[in-house]
Structure formats: C-alpha cells, structure tokens
Amino acid sequence: MGPDVVASHVDLSGLPKFDARAANRYVVRWVTQAANDYRFELSINGKTIAKLAGENRVDGKDVSIGFEFRRGTHRVSQVAWRLNQGGKVVVSPESREAVDRIGMGFRELFLDDVMVARTAAVQRVLHQPTKYPRNPVIRHHQRPWQKFRAQLYGTVLYIPDEKLFKMWYLAGPRFPDEAAISLDGKPRIPNFQLLAYAESRDGLNWTLPDLGLVSFNGSRHNNLCRFSRENAEGVAVIYDRHDPDPKRRYKAIYWEHSVRSPDKIPVAVDINAMSVSFSADGKDWTNHPGNPVIPQPSDTGHQAVWDPFRKVYVAYGRFGAGGRRIARSESPDFINWSPSQMVFAADGIDKKSRGGHPQFYGMGTTIYEGTYIGLPWMFWENSSNRLDVQLASSRDGIHWRRAGGRKTLIPNGKKGTWDGGCIFTAAQPLQVKGDTIYIYYSGLSLDHEEDRPSRRERPEYGESSIGVATLRRDGFVSMRAGKTPGHVLTRVLKWPAGRRLHVNVDASKGQLRVAVLDGDGQPLAGFKHSRVVSGDHTDVAIRWPRSDGKGPSTRLVQLRFELTDADLYSYWLK
C-alpha cells in the first residue's frame, strides 16, 4: 500500500507508554490467506498495533512491503527479513562496527550478544568490583570549603603521560542555613558549589594541592579551581591531548545555575543551562564567552567523551530528557551542540523487580575498548529510596542495553555507613592503569528521601564523600562454564594478517581451548584445537600445535571457545 493512501497510515501519538525517542522494535508482517489478499500487520515492541488491507501493486512476479516514518527524525539500527519462517538476518550496523573494531585490535567483551552466535553450557556472570577498604578516599570534612559536601559530580582521569590520576569534584562549604561565604572578596551563598582539584599516583591515596587561584574567606591556600561564574554541577572533564590549541587541552561541560538567596546575596549572572569552559592545565579555566551552549538545565552528574569513530564530542545528562532519564547531545567542536535526544530510561522490568517508581538518576559513561559502557544510577523511588549502580552498554552511544542481567554492579554499604544510602559515579568513571580498572563514585549515608540531620546535632555529618572500587581488566561480565564443558561460538569476524589471538581468562581451576572455523562453521586445518590454557591470565596468547600462534590464512573466521571450570572475559587480535 503506497504512502499516499491514507488507509496505510498509523497514528502512534495516542499509543499508551509509547516513546518515539526510545529504541523501539517495529515488525511489518504479511497476514495474507488467499490469492489477491495483500493484508499485512504492524506490531511495535511485540504488540500488534494494526492490520491493514494492502493493495495490488504487483509488477510481474515481484511483491513488496514497505515501511516509513512520516514525521520526525528516526534512526534504523537493524533490519531483518524472513521468508516462510526461514530466511536470514541482515548484518546489523552494530555487528559490522564490532567486526571492524576487533580487526583494529580492540578487545571484545561479553556485555551483549552482538558477536555471540551460539553458546552451550555456559552462563553470563556479573562481577562486582571490590570497594577499597579505606574508603572514602576524600572526605567531606577534610577542608573548610567542603564541610557540607565533597561530591563526585565531577570527573577522574588517569593521564598515562604523567602517570597521574586527576580528580575534579564539587566542594560545598556550608549548609544552606549557615552564614554566607566570601569568594575573591565577594559574598556568596553558603552552599555555593565550588570546583576542587585532587591528584594521586596510585589512585588510592590523594593529595589536595594548594593551587592559590581562588580566595576563600580571605585565603588562597586551597585546592579550588578558578572556574565558572555561578554554581557549577556535574562537571564533566575531557583531556584532549590532540587539540592544536594548548589552551583547550582540558574541556569541561556542566550545569551552571544561579541561586537566589533569601539574604539577597547578588548573583554574577542569571543562568540555568549548560555551559563549557577550557583550560591548559585543568586548574585555571576560561569560560566560553557564548555560554550557555545547551539551553536546558540538567540537575545530575554529566558525562562527556570524545568518540574517535564518529569524530564528535558526546555529552549525556538530563537536558531535554523530560525527567530522570538519559539525554544525549553531540558536538564537532565542544561549543556547537546538537538538539538533545532521550536515549535511555528505566522501564517496566525495573518496576517489576523492586516496585515503586524506578528512575535513572544519572549514568557514568566511558568508551572502553571501542564500546560505550554505562553505569546507570538506579534510583528506587518509593521503594528503598536508595541509589545503587547497574551496568549497561552501547555500540554507538545511542542505543543502550542492560548488561549483567540487571544485577547490581556497585551495591550500597550497610545502613548508616558512608555509602549506605546513595551512590553516584564520576564522569568517565572507568579508569584503567595496568590490569586494573578504577571506578570512582560518591556515597551518601542517608537515602534520597531521609530527613537530613541538623549539623549542630551531628557535626560529623556531610552530604557526601568520595570512594573507589577496583575490578580486573575487562572484568565486568564473564562467560562461565562449570564442570560440564561448555562453549561460546562467535559470529564471523575478520582476522587481519600478522595478528595473534589473545584472551583474558580465569582458568585457575579448569582450562580453555580455542578452535578456528571458517565462515561456514567448519574447522580449519591445523586450528581445530589450540593448546590448553590454564591459570588466571588477563592477557595470554592462544597457540596451536603447528602454527606458533600465527593466525590462519583464511581471513573470515569464527572462534569457538571451549571452557571447563573457567571464566572467559574477553578476546582480541593483537
């Protein structure tokens, strides 16, 4: 039925709980029953929406079925077709990108099934990171300018060139009902959000250097950055070593908002939107004169990354998302940003798991080995009212899926402990040094809805402090086999000449072997069984008896990982 025929149109505006901005699955299916019967059915997300009559528009022996959007901008991520219950699935952009990145040497993890063709006798296992026993590493009461709050609505980056971890965090000097503070000789509200800086060689022991940039209550002896004009929250910092302008080496995007004080303390500028700043050293910043750059506010911890594949900067926050959901915007230059798009939100499965009104309070986001990894902050509103952290992934930063069976990645501590109520991760929370992933986060002792005690009653109480948890390299999710041998078969991938296969595996109680198959699933001569791998290895090369580890001459292959009592975390061609 042609698009000019009104009877072929379906209005989705009144569809309950339908969100065109989210990822949806549309299926158009023939339901013909006889000759000259052209009826077809439309379903969305598994629910039948309409059956339409269709029409005879047949030329010769060809029959066509079409589907188009009449309004708005839409992105089709995958197309499949089936005939007579058979047919084949067309390669999705996700699979194509995954194959390209494996060929480039990136590690392939098991966060999704994009490169998994088949499994037997294995299960996916989520691995929680280990919280540092001496957490928190930065405490709210360490300095007078952060007695109210030391909160990682900020960023931690490991800079390999300097062998240094750098942290930017929010420092709140006083509770809102206390006396005003003085910044560079001017009065400010007591809970004005300052940007503080810290650094560490090992990621665990942090120093708060004396920067001498900002006068706080008459003294410049502090670790405060010269930064925004007004309150800055959710400061997402990027280190851009390739920018030709050294004054733009560090870039930051954040929610800048002025707060009117009942004491009539003047504001520097009336603003409630997203701003950006630039710096040569990450300490003394220059605000973009055209701020704001995104007109919407966003009360959360923001994220910013450089996508090296699409050659754009990408930011995440709540701007334009319509509540506690995740919106995305991109920019070629960190100044001109695209209209925001809601890309990720809690759903009915979350509600079913714990009840209440679950929401995404925010989401720490890192591009890790060519894949976007998200750590959504699950706010269990009207349930426990706590915030904990789960795991998600995306191949393009737009279409997201949950990983690890929606289990909790970073759980709350015991009630009353420093992170017993709420957890928020940093921007780019996954920082890799050697074979360890460092995951930085803020913790609150009370849940989101608990009454805050009076500072006079509990002087040790603060809004938040900062901690860290660690995980083995690639260690988010493994494919695990027990005593019964299991296997994982990959989809077809490209094996470039001169590369060797490496894996990250814990076979300390068992073993792993690998077979290489051709594109039709038949074992390649000389590559049917690799040498056995045992032990715990974050990086071990796979070898075959007569190949000395060199790859096959066939370039399009499948890999079959055969495991017994082992956890396979990742594989790559190096």
Salt bridges, closest charged atoms under 4 A:
ASP19 OD1 - ARG21 NE 3.42
ASP19 OD2 - ARG325 NH1 3.38
ASP37 OD1 - ARG39 NE 3.19
GLU41 OE2 - ARG29 NH2 3.11
GLU41 OE1 - LYS51 NZ 3.93
GLU55 OE2 - ARG57 NH1 3.44
GLU68 OE2 - ARG70 NH1 2.57
GLU94 OE1 - ARG401 NH2 3.15
GLU97 OE1 - ARG101 NH2 3.64
GLU97 OE2 - ARG310 NH2 2.95
GLU108 OE2 - ARG395 NH2 2.69
ASP112 OD1 - ARG395 NH2 2.87
ASP112 OD2 - ARG401 NH1 3.40
ASP113 OD1 - ARG124 NH2 2.70
ASP161 OD2 - ARG241 NH2 3.32
GLU162 OE2 - LYS166 NZ 3.14
ASP177 OD2 - ARG456 NH2 3.35
GLU178 OE2 - ARG455 NE 3.12
ASP184 OD1 - ARG220 NH2 3.75
ASP184 OD2 - ARG226 NH1 3.97
ASP210 OD2 - HIS221 ND1 2.79
GLU230 OE2 - ARG188 NH1 3.06
GLU233 OE2 - HIS257 NE2 2.85
ASP240 OD2 - LYS251 NZ 2.95
ASP243 OD2 - ARG248 NE 3.26
ASP243 OD2 - LYS251 NZ 2.77
GLU256 OE1 - ARG229 NH2 2.97
ASP270 OD2 - ARG260 NH2 3.72
ASP284 OD1 - ARG226 NE 3.62
ASP307 OD2 - ARG310 NH1 3.48
GLU330 OE1 - ARG328 NH2 2.71
ASP347 OD1 - ARG406 NH1 2.83
ASP350 OD1 - ARG402 NH2 2.62
ASP350 OD1 - ARG406 NH1 3.09
GLU369 OE2 - ARG107 NE 3.99
GLU369 OE2 - ARG473 NH2 2.97
GLU381 OE2 - ARG324 NH1 3.78
GLU381 OE1 - HIS357 ND1 3.16
ASP388 OD2 - ARG354 NH1 3.14
ASP396 OD2 - ARG75 NH1 2.97
ASP396 OD2 - HIS399 ND1 2.95
ASP419 OD2 - LYS131 NZ 2.83
ASP447 OD2 - LYS415 NZ 3.79
GLU449 OE2 - HIS448 ND1 2.65
GLU450 OE2 - LYS415 NZ 3.37
GLU460 OE2 - ARG458 NE 3.22
GLU463 OE1 - ARG149 NH2 3.50
GLU463 OE2 - ARG452 NE 3.30
ASP474 OD2 - ARG107 NH1 2.67
ASP474 OD1 - ARG473 NE 3.88
ASP536 OD1 - ARG472 NH1 2.86
ASP539 OD1 - HIS502 ND1 2.71
ASP539 OD2 - LYS574 NZ 3.27
ASP548 OD1 - ARG543 NH1 3.18
GLU562 OE1 - HIS529 ND1 3.86
GLU562 OE2 - ARG560 NE 3.02
ASP565 OD2 - LYS483 NZ 2.97
ASP567 OD1 - ARG480 NE 2.78
